[in-house]
Amino acid sequence: MGDSPLIFPHSSLHFLFLDIHSILSLLAVYKSLLKPLLFLQKPEKAHHFTFDMTKWTFNLPLVKSMVKNAFALDDPRLEREVFGLKFKNPVGLAAGFDKDAKLIDEMAMLGFGFIEIGTLTPKPQEGNPQPRLFRLPQDEALINRMGFNNGGVMEAVERLKSRKSQVIVGGNIGKNKVTPNENAVDDYLICLEELHPYVDYFVVNVSSPNTPNLRDLQEKEPLKQLLTAVKAANDSKSKPKPILLKIAPDLTDGQLDDIIEIVKETQIDGVIATNTTIDRSKLTTTASEVEAIGAGGVSGKVLKQRSTEVIRYLHQKSEAAFPIIGVGGIFSAEDAIEKLEAGASLVQVYSGMIYEGPGLIKKIKKGLLAYFSR
């Protein structure tokens, strides 16, 4: 995914001067009051302002404790141990929201059990030309063609060195656009080497539709070679980290069978299902509007069914041979439970938080507690 489409109009600078109670009230009524204001502007225009405001506001001494208290929900029944890591809860933030590790501590205050940064590449890159991020409110969906825009792996490393929270952090890694596929493994190994001391697990991303020819690396032989090299480099470390593979929802059953075989052969630790889709057949937004937007991957509610199908297929056909992180169209506790029942061990949200607001994480955890208590 691309950067967050949350926006704050520049006329809303007065938010910075609201009292603490008002700030928390705005977060609580996100859908009815705040979101309509935020959606007035184009997503990227005020993206950096949004991040700056969040970082500044959440770190005011009283606000920090109040945000934590408002959004926290810790319970031993939510804890999970997956691929050797202990998660306080199974609800994570998907890659793309905080590409450059700018808001790890602040997002941790919202109660996530883990946060995935990236996709990071060895060298900084601007990504695709703007506009490249679009909302489809009628479908509660997003279309993005960000193109791995990020400040490069070393910039993220410097931020990771100073993070304060103990939340589990995953590093989603990819290749630079200018790197040909035959040399792609070098980019992944550079990112692994630099990030290794500072993240808790790695995600090999070969499934974004927005970097030319990247998805070709999902084919059986190139993928096996890439994962074998990444696994070997990781295993050479004194403390190897879990290695996961993020896959597209557009794979055929035959390709999913190949994924199962490759995971077993390379002995990586799990799969994230799924990335955005290039299928637009389920969108209800007018065809002319969608065509005007152009290329890009679709996320949001329209992805829910297919991502769940992929999770269920992998879980059943592999006979639960590896953990799966389920992501795609999670807008409620019921959606998260659907993913877990299909075979996911953990879940991640992104578009759901844009449309439902930051209270979604706590709502999901409450729903999970009720489900686990049945």
N, C-alpha and C positions, 0 to 999 in steps of 0.2 A: 504494500500500500504506500500511498504518498503521505505528505505532511497533513496535519490535522486541518479539517475544514471548519473548525470552530473559529468564529470571527468576532471581533469587537469593533464596531464602527469607531472612527477616530473621534466622533462627537461624544463618545462614551468615556473619555478620559476621566470624567468625574467619578467613575467607578473606583478609582484609586483612593478617593477621599471619603468613601462611604464608611460608616462605622462597621464594626465586626458583625453585629447582628444583621445589618442590611446585607452584607456579603453572603452570609450563610443563608439568609432568606432568599436571595437571588438564586443561589445554587439549588435550594429546595424547590423552587417553582420554575425550574429551568424550562420545562416544556411549554408552560402556559405564558410565561412572561419573558424570559431571557432569550430563548431560542428564536422567537420571531424577530427580535432585534438583531441577533447575531447573523441571521440568514439574509439580512438586507444587503450585505456586501459580498463581493466575490471571495471565495475561500482563501486564496493565497494572499490577497492584498494586505490583510491585517494579521497574517499568520505569526509573524515575528513579534508583533505587538501583543498578541494573545499569550505567547510564551513568556514574554518579558513581564506582563502583568501577573500571570500566574506565579512566576518565580518570586516576584516582589511581594505580592499579597500573601501568599502562603507562608512566607518566611518571616512575617511580622510576628513577634513573640506570642501574643495572645491569639492571633489568628491560627498559628500553627497548631497549638494545642486544641483549639475549638474545632478546626477542620478534622483533626485526628479523631476527636471524640464523636463528631457528628457522623463520620463515615466508617469508623472502625466497627468491626464485628468479628471478634476472635472467639473461636470455640474449638476445643480439641476434636470434635466430630468432623470439622472441616479439613483437618490436616491430612496430607497425603504424602507418601514416599514413592517417588517415581524416578526411574533410572538413577537411583542412588542419592537423590536430592530430597530433602524434607521441605515441603511446601506448607505454609501456614493455612492456605486455602487453595482450591483448584482453579481460581479465576484469575487469568492473566491479561495483560495488555499486549495486543498483537504488535508485531513489527510495523513500522511506518508512521506511527503516531509520534514517537520520539526517536527519530532516526539517529540523531547525533548525541544522544545521552545528555540532553540539556535539562530534563525534568524528572530524573529518576527519583530523587528524594521527594519531590512534590507529588508525583503520581503515586508513590508509596503511601502517602497520607490518605489517599482515597480508598485504601484497603485492598489493593491488588495483592495476590499471592506471589506474583512474579511479573517481571516487565521485560519485554524483548525489544532491544534497540536494533537499529539498522533499517534497511539493508545498507551495510558499510562496504566500501570498496577501498583498494589500496590508496589510490589517488583521489583527491577531491574532484567532484564533477558537478556541473550545473544541472544536469538532467535535461529533459526535453523542453522545447520552447513553451512559454506560456501563451494562452491559458492551457492548463493540463490537469485541472481538478474541477469536477463538476458535481453538483447535487441534483438528484432526481427525487424531490420531495414526495411526489405521487407514489413512488415505489419504495420510499424510504431506503434509497440506494445512493451509491456514489459511483462515479466513473473517474478513474485516474489513469494518466499516462506519465507519471512523474519521471520515470527513467533513472531510478537510483540516484536522485539528487542528494548529495551529502558532502560533508566537509572533509571526508577521508578518515581512514581508520585512526591515524595518529591524533587527530583533533579529539575524537571520541575518547581515546585512551587517556588523554590529559584530564578530561572531565571525570572519567571513571576513577581516577586516582584520588579525587577529592570528595567522592560521594560519601554520605553519612549513614544512610539507611542500610539495613541488613537484608533488604528484599532481594530475592533471587533475581539475577539479571542474565538474560540470554543474549548472545551476540549473533545476529543474522548477517551472514556474509555473502558477498557476490563478486562479480567481476566488473572491471571498468568497461565502458562501452567500446573503447578503442582497442581493447584486448581481443584478438581473434580467439575463437573457440579452442583452437589447437593449443593455445597457451593459457587457457582459462585456469587450469590447475594452479599455475604460479600465483595468480591473484588470490585465490582462496587460501593458499598456504601462507601468503604474506599476512592476510587478515588474521588467520589462526595464530600465527606466531606473535603478532603484536597484541592481540586481545587476550591471549591465553591466561595471563596472570590476573585479569580483571573481570572476567565474566564466569558464570557458573555452568553454562552449557552453550553449545554452538548450533546454529541452523544453517545448513547449506541450501541456499536459495537458487534454484535453477528453474523456477516456475513463474517468474514475473513475465507478463506478456509485453512489457514496455521497454525491454532492452533487445535490440535486434538479434535474432537467432539464439537467444539465451535458452529458450525452451527446447532447442535441439539437444541440449545437454541432458534432457530427461530420457533420451533414447538409451537403450539398454547398455551398449558397450561404452559410450562416452561417460555415462553416469557411473558405471561400475569402476572405471578407471579413476574418475574424480574422487569418488568416495573412498576407494582403496588408498589413494594418496593422502587424503585428509586424515583418514583413520590412522595410517602409519605415522604421520607427523604428530598426531595427538598422542598416540601410544608411546612415542619416544620421550614424552614429558614425564617428570617425576610424579605428577598428579594429573593424569588424563581427565578430560572433561567429557561429559556426554555429547555425542554427535547426533543431530537429528537432520532429517531431510524434509524440506517443504515442497509439497507437490501441488500441481494444478488440479482444479476440479474437472477439467476437460479431457482427462485421460480416459481411454477406453478400458473395458474390463481386461483385455489382453495386456495393455500397458500397466494396469494395476497389478496383474499377475507378475509382470516383470519386476515391478517395485518390490513386491513381497520377496521374490527370489533374490534380488540384489541386497535387500536389507539383511537377509539371512546370510548371504555369502560374505558380505563385507563386515558383518557383525556391528553395524552402527546401532545406536541405542533407541531410535524411534523415528516417527514420522509426524509432521504437522500437516493436517488435512482440513482446509485447503487454502490456497491463494485465491486471487480474484479470477473471475471467469471471462472468457471472450464471448460466451453465449448470451445473446440479448433477447432470446425468444420469449422469455417470461416477463419482460418489462411491459408495463401498461402505459408508460409515457409515450407520447405520440412518436411514430416512426420518424417524422420529419425533424423533431427535436433531437432525437437520439442520433440521427444521421448528421445533423449539424454539429454535434459535439465531436464526432470523429472517433478515432481509435482510442482504446484504453480498456482496462480491466474493470469489471463490474463487481461491486461488493454490496452488502446490505441484505435485506429480507429475501430478495430473489435468489440468493445463494444458499439459503438455509437448507432446502431440500436436497440439493445435489451434494453439498458438503457432508450432510448426514449419510447419504447413500454411499459416498466414498469411504467414510469411516466404518460403516457397517460391513461393507465389502472387504476391506482390509482386515478388519477384526475377525470376521468369520472365516475367510479363506486362509488366513495365516494361522488360524486356531489360537488367536491371542498371543502370537509369538513375540510381539513388541508393543510398547506403549504408543498411544496416539494422542496428540493434542488436537482437539477439535476447534475449528474456527470457521465462521461463515454464517452470518444471519442470526446471531444471538442477540435478541432484544428483550429477553425476559428469563426468569428462572426456568420456566417451562422449556424454553429453547435450549438452555444449558443442560437440563435433565435429559432432553431428547438426545443430545450428543453423547452424554455419559451412558445412556442405555444402549446406544448404538455401538459402544465400545471405546469411547474416549476415556482417558485417565484424567485429563485436564482440559480446560477450555480457555479460549482467548476471545476478547471483544475488541472491536474498533468502531465500525459504523454504528453499531447499536448505541455506543456511548455518545456519538454525535447527535443521534436523534432522540435518545432517551435521557441523556444528561449524566452527570457524574454519580448520581444516586443509584444508577443501574447496578453497580458492583455490589452494594449492600443488599439491594433487592434480590439479586441472584443468590447471594449467600444465605439470606433468610429463607428463600425458597428451597435451597439445598438442605438446610437444616430440617425443615419440615419433611422433606422427602426422605432424608436419612432416618428420621424418627418414626416413620410409618411402621 
